[in-house]
Amino acid sequence: MAERSTAAVDVADNSGDDPLTAKADTAATDGVAEDQKTAEKTAEATESKAVERQSGEQPPITAPELHSGHKLARRYRLEECVTRLDGFSSWRAVDEKLRRAVGVHLLPADHPRARSVLAAARSSALLGDPRFVQVLDAVEENDLVYVVHEWLPDSTELTALLAAGPLEPHDAYQLVSQVSQAMAAAHREGLAHLRLTPSAVLRSSTGQYRIRGLAVNAALRGITAERPQRSDTEAIGALLYAALTQRWPYENDAHGLSGLPKGVGLLPPDQVRAGVHRGLSEIAMRALANDGATASRQEPPCTTPDELARAVASMPRVKPPEPEFTAPPEYQHTTYQQGTYGRPQPRPQVTQPVVVPPPPLQSRTGKALKWAVSALLIAALGLGSWQIADRLLAPEGKDEPKNVQPTLDDKKPEPPKPVTIESAYDFDPLGSDGGENPGDIQSAYDGVPSTYWPTSRYVGNSKFGNLKDGVGIVLDLGKDQKVDSVDLSFLGHTSVDLRTAPAGTSSAPSTLDAFTTQVSGSGTQVTLRPTKPVTTRYVLVWLTDLPATGDGGFRSMLSEIKVMG
């Protein structure tokens, strides 16, 4: 029997979900995998024991009876209850201090899972990764435990996206790439999700995917797993499967999606729906790692998010669709006359015969000119015939040009090639204590997208809290090299300059002014291309504006650098 993860089952992540989605997902509990059943039975037993310890019989734990307008910590005003389930409730609220929307989970302080929810929320908040919806506060107060998290009104749940149809191959590629890299980073810090359903994945208006409920959603429901990395990996495979086929990869319907036909097993996505990208279909099956699914495949299964992220990075990049252009309307020829615009005009009737005058008599001068032109034509034809005959009768190779050198037009420029980065170090003109995480510098150019070099965390504003103009990384190319462009991948929207040291410099400059600014850019995927190729040994990637981390701070994470020359 194939192993299934706790993330690929029943109740949807309701941290800010639509109640209708929660009802639809609850209907899918018949398809719960064996490991989740065990976890839920354990959670139920724990709750039963907690009730027995109370004096006398007590009714089941219910969600706190609060109402719209109630304030927590004199700051968070509850607006709308979006979920009331299993002794806790979830709300859309307003942070009146910062004037922004937030989400709030509420449960009684004596709830059997209150302690684990607080611990999970605080661990998630410490991660500070912008690819996850950030936990902003986790408090026990007045017999209540509440967890405050970001609310992203400009983002759309994957559930809603799939309701409209399967994703385009490029969107599905971005989904599995970004989610697997984010979960790989979380597991390196010892955090698992275990509730990675379509309602837990959001896509922003800029196309970035973010994950909500890291560790917290599972703690709210008392879900655990013996192999958390395997569970989250299979959940990512289920998300990719659904994105490619608009079907849930199990027999039971779930998350608003129809399941597979009963008794046929787990079919590859490219056999469920025509036109599915073959490489992405292979990745989905490797993540799901079903015994029958992988029997006919050449590649081994992926059992951790990091293995899955590496598998996605090694496949050819899926390009976005070409923009469609509508053909302009055909040009229509029209005529125009005053009062009859666009109407064909009848030909005038000839009512009288036209008298054609006889041609004039040629003079002697005209005859002489005619004979002169004829003579010139005859002479030209004779001269041309003689040149043709001379070329045909010439010895072989006589007229061939010698030592013909190719012109500049005949030489095609060579395409840029990757330039090896010999070493790198963090660059901070102010020389702050400890530098900018120098131990993680190599992660920025190791060829693994799931690793990254983070800057220090700054507060106040995205301009490094007005403490400095920027920070960066100096790349040592080993010798003077031609640099055509530098490709950068960031986790979060970052502004950056490309600066270079003068050619012939034998040691890296120690001041910012010693580098020359070539070009600037911003975004998450940035290509910095000078107006013309630059020859240099030392390249400075200089960050000038940082993305917000969601907890009031600012930090950038540089996951990949590629120098082309």
CORLIN-V792804 format. One line per field, one symbol per residue. phi: phi as a letter, one per 40 degrees, with the letter a starting at -180 (. if undefined). psi: psi as a letter, one per 30 degrees, with the letter a starting at -180 (. if undefined). burial: 1 if it has 24 or more other ideal C-beta (glycine too) atoms within 12 Angstrom, else 0. A space follows every 50 residues. Layout:
# CORLIN-V792804
phi: ???
psi: ???
burial: ???
This chain:
# CORLIN-V792804
phi: .ccbcccbadcccbcgccdcccccccccccccccccdccccccccccccc cccccgcbcdcbcdcbbchcbbffacccbacbabafgbbbbcbbcccbfa cbbbbbaccccdbccccdcccccccccgcccbccccaabbafgbbbbbbc bbccbbccdccccchcccdcccccdccccccccccccccgbbcgbcbdcc bbbcccgccbbbgdgcccccbgcbacbcccccccccccccdcccbgbccb cccafgbcccdcgcgcccdcbcacgcccccccccccccfcdccccbbccc cbbbdccccccccccdccccccccbccccccbcbbbbdgbcgbccccccc bbccccccccccccccccccccccccccccccccccccccccccdcgccc cbfcccccccccccccbcbcccaaacbbdcgcdggbfccbdcccacgbcc babccccbbhaccfggcaciaabcbbcgacbcbcabcbbbchcbcabbbb cccgccbccbbccccbccabaahbbbbbbccadbcabbbbcbcbabcccg bgbbabbccabbcba
psi: kkkklffhackljgiglkeeeeeeeffgffgkleeeeeeeeeeeeeeeee effljlklllklkkjllkfkkkggejjkekjfkjkhgllklklkjfefhl klkkkklkfgkfgeeeeeeeeeeeefegkffkkkkfkjkkkhgkkkkkll kifglkkfeeeffflllleeeeeeeeeeeeeeeeeeffggkldghilfff kkklfggkkkklgkeeeeeeghklkeieeeeeeeeeeeeeeeeefgkkgl fkkkhgkkllkkffajkkeffekkgkkeeeeeeeeeeehkefefeglekl lkfleeeeeeeefflkkjllkkkkkkklkkkkkllklkfhkgkkkkkkkj fkkkjjllklkkleeeeeeeeeeeeeeeeeeeeeeeeeeeeefklkfegk kkhkkklfffkkkklklkkkjelllkjjffhlkfaihffgefffgggjff lljkllkllelfhhggflfllakkkjgelklkjelkkkjljkjkkkkjkl llkfkflklfleffkkkellllaejkjjjlflkkklekkjjjkfkllkff gfakkljjfkkkkk.
burial: 01111111111111111100110111010011101100110010001000 00000000001011010001111011111111111111111111100001 11111111001111011111111111111111111111110001111111 11001111101100011110111111111111111111001111111111 11110011111111111111111110011111111111111111111111 11111111110000111110111001101111111111110011001000 11111111111110100100000000000000000000000000000000 00000000000000000000000000000000000000000000000000 00000000000000000010100111111000000111011111100111 11111111000101000101111111100011111111111111111111 10001001100100111111111111110100111111111111111111 111111111111111
